[in-house]
Amino acid sequence: MPNFLFPALGYLYYWLLKEDQYSLQGPFLSNLYQDLKSFLKYSEKEDLDIESFRKKLLQNHSIIPVEDFGAGSKKVPEKNRKISDITRYSTSGRKFAQLYQFFASKTPARLLIELGTCMGISTRYLSQVTLGKLATFEGSYSIQEAAKTDFSAENTEFILGKIQDTLPIFLKKNPIVDFALIDATHTYDDTLNYFEILLPHLHSKSIVIIADIYWSKEMNQAWKSIIRRPEVRLSLDFYECGILFFDFPGEKTHRILDY
């Protein structure tokens, strides 16, 4: 199957199987879904400055060199790319950035990790709910510099370099991870490798998000491999991303949820 068809077929699969809040049984998932709705309603007028920053990036047609260590971009495969194109095609929209915020806020939020800074949109959203420190990892110097533009949050550390090299070094000094967003390189091997590096540093209240689980067949296979792990007690499929829980009051469960 051509790789460009996979997201469309993946969405059809998701659309046919997704459940809404009224289909959920058990208090944990029902309460979680209701909490998410309440959070989104509360956040309607929050973080509008971040969306202003996004708009600024979308209007910035400067061309920067991009160092890719993974699958690259489907829409803009060139090594030199416009900041506006990177922002348009490679950053999460407000809807999912707020979803990341919500799940990060359901953890102790003392240490949040973002693998794949990109333009710093999700970084800004996550920094708003960080109670301790947010560490965001990026491989491309030019992209990281663009992401740091006008960024003033003191709770965030930007780390540059290949993630498979920089992440283990960081975790030696910061061994307990409450939340992680994996949104980098988009290959099967790297996604599994990032999860394996993080796993010894997670605890029962940690939450991990895997972005772009239908971006390609490779990414979907990585997602399926990870949710089969015995450490994962609950997995939630929101199409654009998947959520992993390591503590769930019941049998190992996988749900596909409407969002």
Secondary structure, 3 states (H helix, E strand, C coil): CCHHHHHHHHHHHHHHHCECHHHCCCHHHHHHHHHHHHHHHHHHHCCHHHHHHHHHHHCCCCEEECCCCCCCCCCCCCCEEEHHHHHHHHCCCHHHHHHHHHHHHCCCCCEEEEECCCCCHHHHHHHCCCCCEEEEEECCHHHHHHHCCCCCCCCEEEEECCHHHHHHHHHHHCCCCCEEEECCCCCHHHHHHHHHHHHHHCCCCCEEEEECCCCCHHHHHHHHHHHCCCCCCEEEECCCEEEEECCCCCCCEEEEECC
